[in-house]
């Protein structure tokens, strides 16, 4: 093989490797990091300056953002469901 053909083959292999890595990172970002929003009835635990802290249906505290509810009110709130997965990973004793 000539040097030009070997250089082209190596360049194509490097380009394919970079494309595979970039595609893998893109899939990772979209699958694991993007939010998975859930809307359900939640019970307000506290109303803080950072937003309302509510207890989800399965007992996890979640921040649903600003709201006008008081402690103990049951409202419909939207939150990122992946927060629960991250909380479980941070406290594996439960």
Backbone as XML, in Angstrom:
<?xml version="1.0"?>
<chain id="A" units="angstrom">
  <residue number="1" name="UNK">
    <atom name="N" x="0.839" y="-1.187" z="0.000"/>
    <atom name="CA" x="0.000" y="0.000" z="0.000"/>
    <atom name="C" x="0.878" y="1.243" z="0.000"/>
  </residue>
  <residue number="2" name="UNK">
    <atom name="N" x="0.387" y="2.213" z="-0.646"/>
    <atom name="CA" x="1.143" y="3.464" z="-0.671"/>
    <atom name="C" x="0.918" y="4.239" z="0.622"/>
  </residue>
  <residue number="3" name="UNK">
    <atom name="N" x="1.768" y="5.211" z="0.886"/>
    <atom name="CA" x="1.654" y="6.021" z="2.095"/>
    <atom name="C" x="0.353" y="6.819" z="2.115"/>
  </residue>
  <residue number="4" name="UNK">
    <atom name="N" x="-0.097" y="7.274" z="0.959"/>
    <atom name="CA" x="-1.334" y="8.053" z="0.890"/>
    <atom name="C" x="-2.524" y="7.192" z="1.294"/>
  </residue>
  <residue number="5" name="UNK">
    <atom name="N" x="-2.565" y="5.956" z="0.831"/>
    <atom name="CA" x="-3.667" y="5.059" z="1.171"/>
    <atom name="C" x="-3.655" y="4.736" z="2.667"/>
  </residue>
  <residue number="6" name="UNK">
    <atom name="N" x="-2.478" y="4.513" z="3.254"/>
    <atom name="CA" x="-2.384" y="4.229" z="4.688"/>
    <atom name="C" x="-2.825" y="5.438" z="5.511"/>
  </residue>
  <residue number="7" name="UNK">
    <atom name="N" x="-2.428" y="6.630" z="5.096"/>
    <atom name="CA" x="-2.829" y="7.841" z="5.809"/>
    <atom name="C" x="-4.339" y="8.052" z="5.740"/>
  </residue>
  <residue number="8" name="UNK">
    <atom name="N" x="-4.931" y="7.794" z="4.575"/>
    <atom name="CA" x="-6.375" y="7.936" z="4.431"/>
    <atom name="C" x="-7.113" y="6.920" z="5.296"/>
  </residue>
  <residue number="9" name="UNK">
    <atom name="N" x="-6.603" y="5.692" z="5.343"/>
    <atom name="CA" x="-7.238" y="4.647" z="6.158"/>
    <atom name="C" x="-7.177" y="5.029" z="7.640"/>
  </residue>
  <residue number="10" name="UNK">
    <atom name="N" x="-6.043" y="5.510" z="8.095"/>
    <atom name="CA" x="-5.894" y="5.933" z="9.489"/>
    <atom name="C" x="-6.796" y="7.122" z="9.797"/>
  </residue>
  <residue number="11" name="UNK">
    <atom name="N" x="-6.869" y="8.065" z="8.893"/>
    <atom name="CA" x="-7.731" y="9.229" z="9.090"/>
    <atom name="C" x="-9.191" y="8.815" z="9.193"/>
  </residue>
  <residue number="12" name="UNK">
    <atom name="N" x="-9.618" y="7.907" z="8.357"/>
    <atom name="CA" x="-11.007" y="7.431" z="8.400"/>
    <atom name="C" x="-11.273" y="6.701" z="9.707"/>
  </residue>
  <residue number="13" name="UNK">
    <atom name="N" x="-10.340" y="5.887" z="10.177"/>
    <atom name="CA" x="-10.524" y="5.168" z="11.439"/>
    <atom name="C" x="-10.623" y="6.139" z="12.609"/>
  </residue>
  <residue number="14" name="UNK">
    <atom name="N" x="-9.801" y="7.169" z="12.622"/>
    <atom name="CA" x="-9.862" y="8.170" z="13.692"/>
    <atom name="C" x="-11.198" y="8.912" z="13.642"/>
  </residue>
  <residue number="15" name="UNK">
    <atom name="N" x="-11.638" y="9.275" z="12.460"/>
    <atom name="CA" x="-12.911" y="9.968" z="12.311"/>
    <atom name="C" x="-14.070" y="9.105" z="12.805"/>
  </residue>
  <residue number="16" name="UNK">
    <atom name="N" x="-14.066" y="7.818" z="12.469"/>
    <atom name="CA" x="-15.115" y="6.907" z="12.921"/>
    <atom name="C" x="-15.084" y="6.773" z="14.445"/>
  </residue>
  <residue number="17" name="UNK">
    <atom name="N" x="-13.901" y="6.667" z="15.034"/>
    <atom name="CA" x="-13.781" y="6.564" z="16.496"/>
    <atom name="C" x="-14.331" y="7.820" z="17.174"/>
  </residue>
  <residue number="18" name="UNK">
    <atom name="N" x="-14.004" y="8.985" z="16.641"/>
    <atom name="CA" x="-14.515" y="10.238" z="17.216"/>
    <atom name="C" x="-16.029" y="10.306" z="17.076"/>
  </residue>
  <residue number="19" name="UNK">
    <atom name="N" x="-16.568" y="9.890" z="15.944"/>
    <atom name="CA" x="-18.019" y="9.904" z="15.729"/>
    <atom name="C" x="-18.729" y="8.956" z="16.700"/>
  </residue>
  <residue number="20" name="UNK">
    <atom name="N" x="-18.152" y="7.782" z="16.941"/>
    <atom name="CA" x="-18.762" y="6.821" z="17.875"/>
    <atom name="C" x="-18.747" y="7.378" z="19.295"/>
  </residue>
  <residue number="21" name="UNK">
    <atom name="N" x="-17.648" y="7.974" z="19.715"/>
    <atom name="CA" x="-17.556" y="8.552" z="21.062"/>
    <atom name="C" x="-18.539" y="9.710" z="21.215"/>
  </residue>
  <residue number="22" name="UNK">
    <atom name="N" x="-18.617" y="10.577" z="20.217"/>
    <atom name="CA" x="-19.544" y="11.712" z="20.280"/>
    <atom name="C" x="-20.991" y="11.235" z="20.344"/>
  </residue>
  <residue number="23" name="UNK">
    <atom name="N" x="-21.333" y="10.228" z="19.566"/>
    <atom name="CA" x="-22.690" y="9.678" z="19.588"/>
    <atom name="C" x="-22.988" y="9.058" z="20.958"/>
  </residue>
  <residue number="24" name="UNK">
    <atom name="N" x="-22.023" y="8.352" z="21.518"/>
    <atom name="CA" x="-22.220" y="7.763" z="22.843"/>
    <atom name="C" x="-22.444" y="8.807" z="23.918"/>
  </residue>
  <residue number="25" name="UNK">
    <atom name="N" x="-21.690" y="9.887" z="23.888"/>
    <atom name="CA" x="-21.876" y="10.968" z="24.853"/>
    <atom name="C" x="-23.236" y="11.637" z="24.679"/>
  </residue>
  <residue number="26" name="UNK">
    <atom name="N" x="-23.650" y="11.834" z="23.443"/>
    <atom name="CA" x="-24.954" y="12.440" z="23.172"/>
    <atom name="C" x="-26.076" y="11.566" z="23.720"/>
  </residue>
  <residue number="27" name="UNK">
    <atom name="N" x="-25.994" y="10.270" z="23.507"/>
    <atom name="CA" x="-27.014" y="9.347" z="24.018"/>
    <atom name="C" x="-27.005" y="9.358" z="25.543"/>
  </residue>
  <residue number="28" name="UNK">
    <atom name="N" x="-25.821" y="9.350" z="26.152"/>
    <atom name="CA" x="-25.732" y="9.395" z="27.617"/>
    <atom name="C" x="-26.409" y="10.650" z="28.168"/>
  </residue>
  <residue number="29" name="UNK">
    <atom name="N" x="-26.104" y="11.792" z="27.575"/>
    <atom name="CA" x="-26.691" y="13.041" z="28.062"/>
    <atom name="C" x="-28.198" y="13.045" z="27.931"/>
  </residue>
  <residue number="30" name="UNK">
    <atom name="N" x="-28.717" y="12.534" z="26.843"/>
    <atom name="CA" x="-30.169" y="12.537" z="26.642"/>
    <atom name="C" x="-30.877" y="11.484" z="27.480"/>
  </residue>
  <residue number="31" name="UNK">
    <atom name="N" x="-30.245" y="10.374" z="27.748"/>
    <atom name="CA" x="-30.904" y="9.287" z="28.472"/>
    <atom name="C" x="-30.815" y="9.465" z="29.991"/>
  </residue>
  <residue number="32" name="UNK">
    <atom name="N" x="-29.648" y="9.781" z="30.509"/>
    <atom name="CA" x="-29.447" y="9.790" z="31.948"/>
    <atom name="C" x="-29.566" y="11.157" z="32.607"/>
  </residue>
  <residue number="33" name="UNK">
    <atom name="N" x="-29.320" y="12.221" z="31.892"/>
    <atom name="CA" x="-29.277" y="13.532" z="32.521"/>
    <atom name="C" x="-30.538" y="14.351" z="32.263"/>
  </residue>
  <residue number="34" name="UNK">
    <atom name="N" x="-31.179" y="14.149" z="31.135"/>
    <atom name="CA" x="-32.373" y="14.940" z="30.845"/>
    <atom name="C" x="-33.472" y="14.605" z="31.849"/>
  </residue>
  <residue number="35" name="UNK">
    <atom name="N" x="-34.281" y="15.592" z="32.229"/>
    <atom name="CA" x="-35.295" y="15.359" z="33.251"/>
    <atom name="C" x="-36.431" y="14.458" z="32.762"/>
  </residue>
  <residue number="36" name="UNK">
    <atom name="N" x="-37.014" y="13.753" z="33.695"/>
    <atom name="CA" x="-38.181" y="12.911" z="33.446"/>
    <atom name="C" x="-39.295" y="13.477" z="34.322"/>
  </residue>
  <residue number="37" name="UNK">
    <atom name="N" x="-40.055" y="14.416" z="33.781"/>
    <atom name="CA" x="-41.031" y="15.146" z="34.589"/>
    <atom name="C" x="-42.291" y="14.324" z="34.836"/>
  </residue>
  <residue number="38" name="UNK">
    <atom name="N" x="-42.746" y="14.375" z="36.085"/>
    <atom name="CA" x="-43.941" y="13.674" z="36.521"/>
    <atom name="C" x="-44.878" y="14.696" z="37.150"/>
  </residue>
  <residue number="39" name="UNK">
    <atom name="N" x="-46.156" y="14.587" z="36.844"/>
    <atom name="CA" x="-47.155" y="15.450" z="37.462"/>
    <atom name="C" x="-48.091" y="14.575" z="38.287"/>
  </residue>
  <residue number="40" name="UNK">
    <atom name="N" x="-48.194" y="14.878" z="39.583"/>
    <atom name="CA" x="-49.056" y="14.092" z="40.472"/>
    <atom name="C" x="-49.462" y="14.944" z="41.667"/>
  </residue>
  <residue number="41" name="UNK">
    <atom name="N" x="-50.375" y="14.405" z="42.459"/>
    <atom name="CA" x="-50.776" y="15.092" z="43.694"/>
    <atom name="C" x="-49.672" y="14.931" z="44.723"/>
  </residue>
  <residue number="42" name="UNK">
    <atom name="N" x="-49.286" y="16.052" z="45.333"/>
    <atom name="CA" x="-48.234" y="16.049" z="46.348"/>
    <atom name="C" x="-48.721" y="16.814" z="47.573"/>
  </residue>
  <residue number="43" name="UNK">
    <atom name="N" x="-48.149" y="16.496" z="48.726"/>
    <atom name="CA" x="-48.460" y="17.190" z="49.974"/>
    <atom name="C" x="-47.328" y="18.161" z="50.276"/>
  </residue>
  <residue number="44" name="UNK">
    <atom name="N" x="-47.662" y="19.409" z="50.518"/>
    <atom name="CA" x="-46.657" y="20.432" z="50.783"/>
    <atom name="C" x="-46.062" y="20.220" z="52.173"/>
  </residue>
  <residue number="45" name="UNK">
    <atom name="N" x="-44.737" y="20.156" z="52.232"/>
    <atom name="CA" x="-44.019" y="20.037" z="53.498"/>
    <atom name="C" x="-43.624" y="21.426" z="53.998"/>
  </residue>
  <residue number="46" name="UNK">
    <atom name="N" x="-43.112" y="22.251" z="53.086"/>
    <atom name="CA" x="-42.667" y="23.594" z="53.459"/>
    <atom name="C" x="-42.693" y="24.492" z="52.224"/>
  </residue>
  <residue number="47" name="UNK">
    <atom name="N" x="-42.889" y="25.789" z="52.473"/>
    <atom name="CA" x="-42.833" y="26.785" z="51.407"/>
    <atom name="C" x="-41.608" y="27.655" z="51.683"/>
  </residue>
  <residue number="48" name="UNK">
    <atom name="N" x="-40.546" y="27.468" z="50.901"/>
    <atom name="CA" x="-39.277" y="28.155" z="51.116"/>
    <atom name="C" x="-39.046" y="29.184" z="50.015"/>
  </residue>
  <residue number="49" name="UNK">
    <atom name="N" x="-38.052" y="30.062" z="50.178"/>
    <atom name="CA" x="-37.738" y="31.009" z="49.101"/>
    <atom name="C" x="-37.284" y="30.328" z="47.805"/>
  </residue>
  <residue number="50" name="UNK">
    <atom name="N" x="-36.764" y="29.098" z="47.913"/>
    <atom name="CA" x="-36.326" y="28.364" z="46.726"/>
    <atom name="C" x="-37.455" y="27.599" z="46.047"/>
  </residue>
  <residue number="51" name="UNK">
    <atom name="N" x="-38.625" y="27.579" z="46.626"/>
    <atom name="CA" x="-39.773" y="26.868" z="46.070"/>
    <atom name="C" x="-40.434" y="26.009" z="47.126"/>
  </residue>
  <residue number="52" name="UNK">
    <atom name="N" x="-41.527" y="25.401" z="46.735"/>
    <atom name="CA" x="-42.258" y="24.537" z="47.663"/>
    <atom name="C" x="-41.620" y="23.159" z="47.707"/>
  </residue>
  <residue number="53" name="UNK">
    <atom name="N" x="-41.402" y="22.685" z="48.915"/>
    <atom name="CA" x="-40.913" y="21.327" z="49.125"/>
    <atom name="C" x="-42.139" y="20.478" z="49.419"/>
  </residue>
  <residue number="54" name="UNK">
    <atom name="N" x="-42.305" y="19.432" z="48.616"/>
    <atom name="CA" x="-43.488" y="18.597" z="48.742"/>
    <atom name="C" x="-43.079" y="17.142" z="48.908"/>
  </residue>
  <residue number="55" name="UNK">
    <atom name="N" x="-44.007" y="16.352" z="49.427"/>
    <atom name="CA" x="-43.778" y="14.917" z="49.551"/>
    <atom name="C" x="-44.534" y="14.228" z="48.434"/>
  </residue>
  <residue number="56" name="UNK">
    <atom name="N" x="-43.814" y="13.448" z="47.637"/>
    <atom name="CA" x="-44.436" y="12.758" z="46.512"/>
    <atom name="C" x="-45.282" y="11.594" z="47.011"/>
  </residue>
  <residue number="57" name="UNK">
    <atom name="N" x="-45.973" y="10.951" z="46.095"/>
    <atom name="CA" x="-46.870" y="9.848" z="46.414"/>
    <atom name="C" x="-46.154" y="8.731" z="47.156"/>
  </residue>
  <residue number="58" name="UNK">
    <atom name="N" x="-44.884" y="8.487" z="46.795"/>
    <atom name="CA" x="-44.139" y="7.402" z="47.422"/>
    <atom name="C" x="-43.201" y="7.856" z="48.535"/>
  </residue>
  <residue number="59" name="UNK">
    <atom name="N" x="-43.405" y="9.090" z="49.047"/>
    <atom name="CA" x="-42.717" y="9.525" z="50.249"/>
    <atom name="C" x="-41.407" y="10.263" z="50.064"/>
  </residue>
  <residue number="60" name="UNK">
    <atom name="N" x="-41.055" y="10.658" z="48.863"/>
    <atom name="CA" x="-39.809" y="11.385" z="48.628"/>
    <atom name="C" x="-40.050" y="12.889" z="48.674"/>
  </residue>
  <residue number="61" name="UNK">
    <atom name="N" x="-39.153" y="13.637" z="49.331"/>
    <atom name="CA" x="-39.271" y="15.101" z="49.296"/>
    <atom name="C" x="-38.751" y="15.626" z="47.959"/>
  </residue>
  <residue number="62" name="UNK">
    <atom name="N" x="-39.559" y="16.461" z="47.311"/>
    <atom name="CA" x="-39.184" y="17.025" z="46.012"/>
    <atom name="C" x="-39.480" y="18.517" z="46.005"/>
  </residue>
  <residue number="63" name="UNK">
    <atom name="N" x="-38.691" y="19.266" z="45.237"/>
    <atom name="CA" x="-38.919" y="20.698" z="45.079"/>
    <atom name="C" x="-39.762" y="20.882" z="43.823"/>
  </residue>
  <residue number="64" name="UNK">
    <atom name="N" x="-40.948" y="21.472" z="43.975"/>
    <atom name="CA" x="-41.834" y="21.649" z="42.817"/>
    <atom name="C" x="-41.821" y="23.079" z="42.299"/>
  </residue>
  <residue number="65" name="UNK">
    <atom name="N" x="-40.937" y="23.907" z="42.851"/>
    <atom name="CA" x="-40.845" y="25.288" z="42.385"/>
    <atom name="C" x="-41.754" y="26.206" z="43.182"/>
  </residue>
  <residue number="66" name="UNK">
    <atom name="N" x="-41.831" y="27.469" z="42.773"/>
    <atom name="CA" x="-42.643" y="28.437" z="43.512"/>
    <atom name="C" x="-44.126" y="28.062" z="43.506"/>
  </residue>
  <residue number="67" name="UNK">
    <atom name="N" x="-44.775" y="28.254" z="44.650"/>
    <atom name="CA" x="-46.216" y="28.007" z="44.745"/>
    <atom name="C" x="-46.789" y="28.842" z="45.888"/>
  </residue>
  <residue number="68" name="UNK">
    <atom name="N" x="-48.103" y="28.942" z="45.923"/>
    <atom name="CA" x="-48.792" y="29.725" z="46.950"/>
    <atom name="C" x="-49.407" y="28.843" z="48.032"/>
  </residue>
  <residue number="69" name="UNK">
    <atom name="N" x="-49.084" y="27.572" z="48.060"/>
    <atom name="CA" x="-49.695" y="26.638" z="49.007"/>
    <atom name="C" x="-49.060" y="26.761" z="50.388"/>
  </residue>
  <residue number="70" name="UNK">
    <atom name="N" x="-49.790" y="26.284" z="51.376"/>
    <atom name="CA" x="-49.309" y="26.266" z="52.759"/>
    <atom name="C" x="-48.974" y="24.837" z="53.151"/>
  </residue>
  <residue number="71" name="UNK">
    <atom name="N" x="-48.242" y="24.699" z="54.247"/>
    <atom name="CA" x="-47.865" y="23.384" z="54.743"/>
    <atom name="C" x="-49.113" y="22.541" z="54.983"/>
  </residue>
  <residue number="72" name="UNK">
    <atom name="N" x="-49.087" y="21.302" z="54.470"/>
    <atom name="CA" x="-50.203" y="20.387" z="54.642"/>
    <atom name="C" x="-51.186" y="20.369" z="53.480"/>
  </residue>
  <residue number="73" name="UNK">
    <atom name="N" x="-51.131" y="21.376" z="52.601"/>
    <atom name="CA" x="-52.029" y="21.402" z="51.442"/>
    <atom name="C" x="-51.648" y="20.301" z="50.463"/>
  </residue>
  <residue number="74" name="UNK">
    <atom name="N" x="-52.657" y="19.759" z="49.792"/>
    <atom name="CA" x="-52.439" y="18.772" z="48.735"/>
    <atom name="C" x="-52.729" y="19.465" z="47.411"/>
  </residue>
  <residue number="75" name="UNK">
    <atom name="N" x="-51.693" y="19.518" z="46.555"/>
    <atom name="CA" x="-51.833" y="20.175" z="45.260"/>
    <atom name="C" x="-51.262" y="19.268" z="44.172"/>
  </residue>
  <residue number="76" name="UNK">
    <atom name="N" x="-51.488" y="19.643" z="42.933"/>
    <atom name="CA" x="-50.895" y="18.931" z="41.810"/>
    <atom name="C" x="-49.595" y="19.639" z="41.468"/>
  </residue>
  <residue number="77" name="UNK">
    <atom name="N" x="-48.504" y="18.896" z="41.492"/>
    <atom name="CA" x="-47.189" y="19.475" z="41.230"/>
    <atom name="C" x="-46.412" y="18.661" z="40.219"/>
  </residue>
  <residue number="78" name="UNK">
    <atom name="N" x="-45.491" y="19.324" z="39.526"/>
    <atom name="CA" x="-44.625" y="18.669" z="38.546"/>
    <atom name="C" x="-43.191" y="18.709" z="39.055"/>
  </residue>
  <residue number="79" name="UNK">
    <atom name="N" x="-42.509" y="17.576" z="38.982"/>
    <atom name="CA" x="-41.121" y="17.491" z="39.433"/>
    <atom name="C" x="-40.369" y="16.476" z="38.592"/>
  </residue>
  <residue number="80" name="UNK">
    <atom name="N" x="-39.051" y="16.484" z="38.728"/>
    <atom name="CA" x="-38.182" y="15.559" z="38.000"/>
    <atom name="C" x="-38.151" y="14.224" z="38.747"/>
  </residue>
  <residue number="81" name="UNK">
    <atom name="N" x="-38.642" y="13.171" z="38.133"/>
    <atom name="CA" x="-38.712" y="11.859" z="38.779"/>
    <atom name="C" x="-37.325" y="11.262" z="39.005"/>
  </residue>
  <residue number="82" name="UNK">
    <atom name="N" x="-36.339" y="11.702" z="38.255"/>
    <atom name="CA" x="-34.988" y="11.165" z="38.430"/>
    <atom name="C" x="-34.356" y="11.628" z="39.736"/>
  </residue>
  <residue number="83" name="UNK">
    <atom name="N" x="-34.939" y="12.641" z="40.370"/>
    <atom name="CA" x="-34.456" y="13.081" z="41.677"/>
    <atom name="C" x="-34.553" y="11.930" z="42.675"/>
  </residue>
  <residue number="84" name="UNK">
    <atom name="N" x="-35.630" y="11.160" z="42.596"/>
    <atom name="CA" x="-35.805" y="10.035" z="43.511"/>
    <atom name="C" x="-34.703" y="8.997" z="43.317"/>
  </residue>
  <residue number="85" name="UNK">
    <atom name="N" x="-34.355" y="8.710" z="42.058"/>
    <atom name="CA" x="-33.283" y="7.754" z="41.792"/>
    <atom name="C" x="-31.968" y="8.242" z="42.376"/>
  </residue>
  <residue number="86" name="UNK">
    <atom name="N" x="-31.701" y="9.538" z="42.231"/>
    <atom name="CA" x="-30.457" y="10.094" z="42.753"/>
    <atom name="C" x="-30.450" y="10.061" z="44.280"/>
  </residue>
  <residue number="87" name="UNK">
    <atom name="N" x="-31.605" y="10.289" z="44.913"/>
    <atom name="CA" x="-31.673" y="10.225" z="46.370"/>
    <atom name="C" x="-31.412" y="8.810" z="46.864"/>
  </residue>
  <residue number="88" name="UNK">
    <atom name="N" x="-31.932" y="7.832" z="46.170"/>
    <atom name="CA" x="-31.704" y="6.434" z="46.556"/>
    <atom name="C" x="-30.220" y="6.089" z="46.432"/>
  </residue>
  <residue number="89" name="UNK">
    <atom name="N" x="-29.576" y="6.568" z="45.377"/>
    <atom name="CA" x="-28.155" y="6.285" z="45.191"/>
    <atom name="C" x="-27.306" y="6.954" z="46.276"/>
  </residue>
  <residue number="90" name="UNK">
    <atom name="N" x="-27.741" y="8.124" z="46.755"/>
    <atom name="CA" x="-26.981" y="8.836" z="47.784"/>
    <atom name="C" x="-27.168" y="8.221" z="49.167"/>
  </residue>
  <residue number="91" name="UNK">
    <atom name="N" x="-28.270" y="7.496" z="49.386"/>
    <atom name="CA" x="-28.551" y="6.890" z="50.682"/>
    <atom name="C" x="-28.953" y="5.441" z="50.466"/>
  </residue>
  <residue number="92" name="UNK">
    <atom name="N" x="-27.995" y="4.550" z="50.241"/>
    <atom name="CA" x="-28.327" y="3.158" z="49.905"/>
    <atom name="C" x="-28.778" y="2.303" z="51.092"/>
  </residue>
  <residue number="93" name="UNK">
    <atom name="N" x="-28.868" y="2.879" z="52.289"/>
    <atom name="CA" x="-29.249" y="2.079" z="53.461"/>
    <atom name="C" x="-30.732" y="1.791" z="53.533"/>
  </residue>
  <residue number="94" name="UNK">
    <atom name="N" x="-31.548" y="2.500" z="52.755"/>
    <atom name="CA" x="-33.003" y="2.277" z="52.803"/>
    <atom name="C" x="-33.395" y="1.057" z="52.036"/>
  </residue>
</chain>
